[in-house]
Amino acid sequence: MIPTKQMTPHVPISVDEIIEDVHEASEIGITMVHLHARDEKTGEPAYKAEIYRDIIEGIRKYSKELIICVSLSGRNFKEFEKRSEPLQLSGEAKPDMGSLTLSSVNFNRQASVNSPSMIQALAKEMKQRGIVPELEAFDIGMVNYAKYLIKKGLIEAPYYFNLLFGNIACSQANLLHIGIMTNDLPPKSYWSMAGIGDNQLMVNSLAVAYGYGVRVGLEDNIWYDSDRTRLARNIDFLKRIHKIIQSNEKEIMPPIELRKLLQLEPGNGRYGRVIQSNHG
């Protein structure tokens, strides 16, 4: 959402750049990708379905099973019609998942506004279209709100959470906050852990050690080192994570395996989750 070419030349902005970044990452080994579309002229975040369509179809030319999640962020767009537009894609362009931030969030210089009505509307739309929410939680209150959505029947198990630590106004990257959030997740949950800024490597390392998922990339941090002397590519972060995984005697989960755990379609032309009929 935030990095620009002025901040780092390594952030992929154009459709072709994003596709190539994902292509290279998938050859190294990833389970899913969390996509942000950009306006190629301005570099600003975009919501247009046709941009996401071009990105997703480009990725699926070489990766038929990779789990694809589209951003439905509230940082730049406030209208439901704009935020939900990527969910209308179908066929080879249908996303498997869509991000659902479970409350409003204050960042250093900007707010991501997610009203209860917006969260519920996006959750309802995803359920109707067979798209699984990627539940983004920055603090324990957001985990609790996910349980509220479960009670209302707006999200269904199994659940997938992104737990993000280290944002200035949310849970911090320490063992107490991490332990409370992971311990409070609802049953039948799977999750990845992310660290914001300088916290990225530490939180990712903990996630690997405990056998959780890892969210890594330029959305959360653009620097490879804590002294901020080297700007990273997404691929640099990914290669480092692979080394940590190998040191912990673990392996990357293949996309097809997570598809089974999340009850997603198997890929290869079938994406998202099967829509359950109200009549059985």
Buried (B, 14 or more C-beta within 10 A) or exposed (E): BBBBEEEBEBBBBBBEBBBBBBBBBBEEBBBBBBBBBBBBEEBEBBBEBBBBBBBBBBBBEEBBBBBBBBBBBBBBBEEBEBBBBBBBBEEBBBBBBBBBBBBBBBBEEEEBBBEEEBBBBBBBBBBEBBBBBBBBBBBBEBBBBBBBBBEEEBBBEBBBBBBBBBBEEBBBBEEEBBEEBBEBBBEEBBBBBBBBBBBBBBBBBBBBEEEBBBBBBBBBBBBBEEEEEEBBBBBBBBBBBBEBBEEEEEEBBBBBEBBEEBEBBEBEEEBBBEEEEEEE
